[in-house]
């Protein structure tokens, strides 16, 4: 059972949010019953890579363990235009099941210019979108969102929802500077802008079914040997309506603090593909890719893992830690592993060594197909 609660009630009456109008502009979703949830089953899933860090002109179609990988195709014949690459990730998810089709968009890259350019060249249709998802609060995953909404809001559903992992997704992120106590801004996902675009924010701190086809993991339990590798710092608090209200999930003394980022509400997006098992999509995996998969197994009650896809944040991993994590992924026995974005070349090499024949490489514009 899903219950929708006014956001001001969910935040336990906190007055930190600036103004009653802002507090009423978005809602969150609570899941009344504990995991596991009843998850939908789809017959087919397609993942199109809208934005990633590289493009390979010589990429060729292939099949690995029942997964098809196709190179980028483009619409139009203007040779002067090219797919662009940048640090960040954006995925276009199309599923079929129960005689219905659903289209979701997961993350939005670093800049709207790259995202909109690639969408136009690849030829995806925003009018088909049923919902939006953001994985966590890093700018390279939401930087293109407002530009996307500026261009396409009139083509999207009137009751459009953005599914976020939780309040932590809206915290202000910074990076440390060489001078102690000084920080470089890394942006904030701004709900005021979302409200102005008439987008409802849904906080998925518990597992949530999206558009009858996908489900999220909810808050991910840290249960493996994995740890959060160095990344940004996070500031807890709200200033002029911008930021996060941590009052309902952290002690009051954390308000206003800048601390190492643990991505408390990062979540993974998942599908159960008929006769194949789970496809777990972790856009960055700061909380651990093994933790993310185990959370998906727990909340769904499905143990078979067909594919582990996305960014795994193992680029900065030391050798011994990387070897251990790959061995834990291997123990999950996925049919394929699809590293993207921040996974790192060292990860791909180690995964190939430990799981030969299971590692799938993609580039910007390529398409992965799971199922019939």
C-alpha positions as CSV (number, residue, x, y, z in Angstrom):
1,X,0.0,0.0,0.0
2,X,1.3,3.4,-1.0
3,X,0.2,6.4,1.1
4,X,0.9,10.0,0.0
5,X,1.5,12.4,2.8
6,X,1.9,16.2,2.6
7,X,5.6,16.9,2.8
8,X,5.4,19.2,5.8
9,X,3.8,16.3,7.8
10,X,6.5,13.9,6.6
11,X,9.2,16.3,7.9
12,X,7.5,16.2,11.3
13,X,6.4,19.8,11.2
14,X,9.8,21.3,10.7
15,X,9.8,25.0,10.1
16,X,13.2,25.0,8.3
17,X,11.7,25.1,4.9
18,X,11.1,28.6,3.7
19,X,7.4,29.4,3.4
20,X,4.3,27.3,3.4
21,X,3.9,27.5,-0.3
22,X,7.3,25.8,-0.8
23,X,6.4,23.1,1.7
24,X,3.2,22.3,-0.2
25,X,4.7,22.3,-3.7
26,X,5.8,18.7,-3.6
27,X,4.8,15.4,-1.9
28,X,6.6,12.3,-0.8
29,X,5.6,8.7,-0.9
30,X,5.7,6.4,2.1
31,X,5.5,2.6,1.8
32,X,3.3,1.3,4.6
33,X,4.4,-2.3,4.5
34,X,8.0,-3.5,5.0
35,X,10.1,-5.2,2.3
36,X,9.8,-7.4,0.4
37,X,7.4,-5.7,-2.0
38,X,5.5,-7.3,-4.8
39,X,7.4,-6.2,-7.9
40,X,6.1,-6.1,-11.5
41,X,7.5,-8.3,-14.2
42,X,8.4,-7.0,-17.6
43,X,8.9,-9.0,-20.8
44,X,11.5,-6.8,-22.2
45,X,13.8,-3.9,-21.2
46,X,15.9,-1.6,-23.3
47,X,18.5,0.8,-21.9
48,X,19.7,3.6,-24.2
49,X,22.8,5.4,-23.0
50,X,22.0,9.1,-23.6
51,X,25.1,10.5,-21.9
52,X,28.4,8.8,-20.7
53,X,32.0,9.6,-20.9
54,X,33.1,8.1,-24.2
55,X,31.9,7.2,-27.7
56,X,33.4,4.5,-29.9
57,X,32.8,4.8,-33.7
58,X,33.8,1.2,-34.2
59,X,31.5,-0.3,-31.6
60,X,29.8,-3.4,-33.1
61,X,26.7,-5.2,-32.2
62,X,27.0,-8.4,-30.1
63,X,25.2,-10.7,-27.8
64,X,26.4,-11.9,-24.4
65,X,24.5,-14.3,-22.1
66,X,21.2,-13.3,-23.6
67,X,21.8,-9.6,-23.6
68,X,22.0,-7.7,-26.9
69,X,24.2,-4.7,-27.4
70,X,23.7,-2.4,-30.4
71,X,25.9,0.6,-31.4
72,X,24.6,4.2,-31.5
73,X,22.2,5.0,-34.3
74,X,21.3,8.5,-35.2
75,X,18.5,10.3,-36.9
76,X,19.0,13.0,-39.6
77,X,21.9,13.3,-42.0
78,X,23.8,16.4,-40.8
79,X,27.4,15.1,-40.6
80,X,28.4,18.3,-38.8
81,X,26.6,17.1,-35.7
82,X,28.1,14.5,-33.3
83,X,27.2,12.8,-30.1
84,X,28.8,14.5,-27.2
85,X,30.4,12.9,-24.2
86,X,31.0,14.3,-20.7
87,X,31.5,13.2,-17.1
88,X,28.0,12.2,-16.0
89,X,25.3,9.7,-16.9
90,X,21.8,9.7,-18.4
91,X,19.8,6.6,-19.3
92,X,16.6,6.1,-21.3
93,X,14.7,3.1,-20.1
94,X,11.9,1.4,-22.2
95,X,10.0,-1.6,-21.0
96,X,7.3,-3.9,-22.2
97,X,5.0,-6.0,-20.1
98,X,1.4,-6.9,-19.6
99,X,0.6,-5.5,-23.0
100,X,1.8,-2.1,-22.0
101,X,4.9,0.0,-22.7
102,X,6.6,2.4,-20.3
103,X,9.4,4.9,-20.7
104,X,11.5,6.3,-17.8
105,X,14.4,8.6,-17.8
106,X,17.1,8.0,-15.2
107,X,19.5,10.9,-14.5
108,X,20.3,13.8,-16.8
109,X,24.1,14.2,-17.2
110,X,26.2,17.2,-16.3
111,X,24.9,19.8,-18.8
112,X,21.6,20.3,-20.7
113,X,23.6,21.1,-23.9
114,X,25.1,17.6,-24.1
115,X,21.9,15.9,-23.0
116,X,19.6,17.7,-25.5
117,X,22.1,17.3,-28.3
118,X,22.3,13.6,-27.8
119,X,18.6,13.1,-27.4
120,X,18.0,14.9,-30.7
121,X,20.6,12.8,-32.6
122,X,19.6,9.5,-31.1
123,X,15.9,10.3,-31.7
124,X,14.2,9.5,-28.4
125,X,10.8,11.0,-27.9
126,X,10.1,12.9,-24.6
127,X,6.4,12.7,-25.2
128,X,6.6,9.0,-24.4
129,X,8.0,9.5,-20.9
130,X,5.9,8.3,-18.0
131,X,8.2,9.4,-15.1
132,X,11.6,10.7,-14.2
133,X,14.1,9.3,-11.7
134,X,17.2,10.9,-10.1
135,X,19.6,8.5,-8.4
136,X,21.4,10.8,-6.0
137,X,22.4,14.4,-5.4
138,X,25.5,14.8,-7.6
139,X,25.5,17.5,-10.2
140,X,26.8,15.2,-13.0
141,X,23.5,13.3,-12.6
142,X,21.0,16.1,-12.4
143,X,22.8,19.0,-14.1
144,X,20.9,18.6,-17.3
145,X,17.5,18.3,-15.7
146,X,16.2,21.9,-15.6
147,X,17.3,22.5,-19.2
148,X,15.5,19.3,-20.2
149,X,12.3,20.5,-18.5
150,X,12.6,24.0,-20.0
151,X,12.6,22.4,-23.5
152,X,10.2,19.6,-23.1
153,X,7.8,20.3,-20.2
154,X,4.9,20.9,-22.5
155,X,5.4,17.4,-24.0
156,X,5.5,15.6,-20.7
157,X,2.6,14.4,-18.5
158,X,0.7,17.1,-16.7
159,X,1.1,15.1,-13.4
160,X,4.8,14.5,-14.0
161,X,6.7,12.9,-11.0
162,X,10.4,12.9,-10.2
163,X,11.3,9.9,-8.1
164,X,14.3,10.7,-5.8
165,X,15.9,8.5,-3.2
166,X,15.1,10.8,-0.2
167,X,15.7,14.1,1.4
168,X,19.5,13.7,1.3
169,X,19.3,14.0,-2.5
170,X,18.6,17.7,-2.1
171,X,21.5,18.6,0.1
172,X,24.2,21.0,-1.0
173,X,27.4,19.3,-2.1
174,X,30.9,20.9,-2.1
175,X,34.4,19.8,-2.8
176,X,37.4,20.6,-0.5
177,X,39.9,23.2,-1.7
178,X,43.6,23.1,-0.9
179,X,43.1,25.8,1.7
180,X,41.6,24.3,4.8
181,X,38.1,25.4,5.4
182,X,37.4,26.5,1.9
183,X,35.1,24.6,-0.5
184,X,34.2,24.6,-4.2
185,X,30.5,24.5,-4.9
186,X,29.2,21.3,-6.6
187,X,25.5,22.4,-6.8
188,X,22.2,21.6,-5.3
189,X,19.1,19.9,-6.8
190,X,16.6,22.7,-6.4
191,X,13.0,21.8,-5.6
192,X,11.9,25.3,-6.1
193,X,12.7,25.0,-9.8
194,X,10.9,21.6,-9.9
195,X,7.8,23.1,-8.3
196,X,7.9,26.0,-10.8
197,X,7.8,23.4,-13.6
198,X,4.9,21.6,-11.9
199,X,6.9,18.5,-11.2
200,X,6.0,16.5,-8.1
201,X,8.9,15.3,-6.1
202,X,8.5,11.8,-4.7
203,X,10.8,10.7,-1.9
204,X,11.5,7.0,-2.2
205,X,13.2,6.3,1.1
206,X,11.3,3.0,1.1
207,X,11.0,0.7,-2.0
208,X,8.6,2.2,-4.6
209,X,7.1,0.8,-7.8
210,X,7.4,3.3,-10.7
211,X,4.9,3.3,-13.6
212,X,3.9,-0.3,-12.9
213,X,7.1,-1.6,-14.5
214,X,10.1,-0.6,-12.4
215,X,10.9,-0.5,-8.7
216,X,13.4,1.3,-6.5
217,X,15.5,-0.2,-3.7
218,X,14.7,2.5,-1.2
219,X,17.4,3.4,1.3
220,X,20.3,0.9,0.8
221,X,21.5,-1.1,3.8
222,X,25.3,-1.2,4.2
223,X,25.9,-4.9,4.6
224,X,28.9,-5.9,2.5
225,X,32.6,-5.1,2.9
226,X,32.1,-2.0,0.8
227,X,32.7,1.5,2.0
228,X,32.0,4.9,0.5
229,X,35.1,5.9,-1.4
230,X,36.3,9.6,-1.4
231,X,33.9,11.9,-3.2
232,X,32.2,15.2,-2.2
233,X,31.4,16.7,1.1
234,X,27.7,17.4,2.0
235,X,26.1,20.3,3.8
236,X,23.1,19.6,5.9
237,X,20.6,22.4,6.1
238,X,18.3,24.8,4.1
239,X,19.3,28.3,3.1
240,X,16.6,30.5,1.4
241,X,14.6,27.4,0.6
242,X,17.6,25.6,-1.1
243,X,19.0,22.5,0.4
244,X,17.8,19.6,2.6
245,X,16.0,19.3,5.8
246,X,17.8,16.5,7.7
247,X,15.6,16.8,10.8
248,X,13.7,13.5,10.2
249,X,16.8,11.3,9.6
250,X,19.7,12.9,11.4
251,X,20.4,14.3,14.9
252,X,19.6,18.0,15.3
253,X,23.2,18.9,15.9
254,X,24.0,17.9,12.3
255,X,22.1,20.9,11.0
256,X,24.5,23.3,9.2
257,X,27.5,20.8,9.3
258,X,29.7,20.1,6.3
259,X,30.8,16.5,6.5
260,X,32.1,13.6,4.2
261,X,29.3,12.5,1.9
262,X,27.7,9.1,2.7
263,X,24.8,9.4,0.2
264,X,22.3,8.3,2.7
265,X,19.4,8.2,0.3
266,X,21.1,7.1,-2.9
267,X,18.9,4.4,-4.5
268,X,19.0,2.0,-7.4
269,X,16.4,1.5,-10.2
270,X,15.5,-2.1,-10.9
271,X,13.4,-4.3,-13.2
272,X,12.4,-7.9,-13.0
273,X,12.6,-9.4,-16.5
274,X,10.5,-12.5,-17.1
275,X,12.5,-15.8,-16.9
276,X,15.8,-13.8,-16.6
277,X,15.8,-12.1,-13.2
278,X,16.7,-8.7,-11.8
279,X,18.3,-5.9,-13.8
280,X,19.8,-3.6,-11.1
281,X,20.8,-0.1,-12.4
282,X,23.1,1.8,-10.0
283,X,23.9,5.2,-11.5
284,X,26.9,5.8,-9.3
285,X,26.9,3.2,-6.5
286,X,28.6,5.3,-3.8
287,X,26.9,3.1,-1.2
288,X,28.4,0.0,-2.8
289,X,27.3,-1.9,-5.9
290,X,27.1,-5.2,-3.9
291,X,25.0,-3.5,-1.2
292,X,22.7,-2.1,-4.0
293,X,22.1,-5.6,-5.6
294,X,21.5,-7.2,-2.2
295,X,19.0,-4.6,-1.3
296,X,17.2,-5.2,-4.6
297,X,17.1,-8.9,-3.8
298,X,15.8,-8.3,-0.4
299,X,13.0,-5.9,-1.2
300,X,11.9,-7.9,-4.3
301,X,12.2,-11.4,-2.9
302,X,14.0,-12.4,-6.1
303,X,17.5,-13.8,-5.9
304,X,18.4,-14.3,-9.5
305,X,20.5,-11.4,-10.9
306,X,20.4,-11.1,-14.6
307,X,22.4,-7.8,-15.0
308,X,24.2,-5.3,-12.9
309,X,24.4,-2.0,-14.8
310,X,25.7,1.5,-14.4
311,X,28.3,3.5,-12.5
312,X,29.9,1.6,-9.6
313,X,32.2,4.4,-8.3
314,X,35.3,2.1,-8.3
315,X,37.5,4.4,-10.4
316,X,39.3,5.6,-7.3
317,X,39.5,2.1,-5.6
318,X,42.8,0.7,-4.5
319,X,43.8,-2.6,-6.0
320,X,43.1,-4.8,-3.0
321,X,39.7,-3.2,-2.4
322,X,38.8,-3.5,-6.0
323,X,39.7,-7.2,-6.2
324,X,37.6,-7.9,-3.1
325,X,34.5,-6.0,-4.5
326,X,34.7,-7.8,-7.8
327,X,34.9,-11.1,-6.0
328,X,31.7,-10.2,-4.2
329,X,30.0,-9.2,-7.4
330,X,31.1,-12.6,-8.9
331,X,29.5,-14.4,-5.9
332,X,26.2,-12.8,-6.9
333,X,26.5,-14.7,-10.1
334,X,25.0,-12.2,-12.5
335,X,24.7,-13.1,-16.2
336,X,26.3,-9.8,-17.3
337,X,28.0,-6.8,-15.6
338,X,27.8,-3.5,-17.5
339,X,30.1,-0.9,-16.1
340,X,29.6,2.8,-17.0
341,X,30.5,6.3,-15.9
342,X,32.6,6.2,-12.7
343,X,33.3,2.4,-12.7
344,X,36.8,2.9,-14.0
345,X,39.1,1.1,-16.4
346,X,40.7,-0.9,-13.6
347,X,37.3,-2.3,-12.7
348,X,36.6,-3.5,-16.2
349,X,40.0,-5.2,-16.3
350,X,39.6,-6.9,-12.9
351,X,36.0,-7.9,-13.8
352,X,37.2,-9.4,-17.0
353,X,39.8,-11.4,-15.2
354,X,37.4,-12.7,-12.6
355,X,34.2,-13.0,-14.7
356,X,35.5,-13.6,-18.2
357,X,32.7,-13.5,-20.8
358,X,30.3,-11.6,-18.6
359,X,31.5,-8.0,-18.9
360,X,29.6,-5.8,-21.4
361,X,31.1,-2.5,-22.6
362,X,28.9,0.3,-23.8
363,X,29.4,3.8,-25.2
364,X,27.3,6.9,-25.5
365,X,24.4,6.2,-27.7
366,X,24.5,2.4,-27.5
367,X,21.4,0.3,-26.6
368,X,21.2,-2.7,-24.3
369,X,18.2,-5.1,-24.6
370,X,17.2,-7.6,-22.0
371,X,14.4,-10.2,-22.7
372,X,12.4,-11.0,-25.8
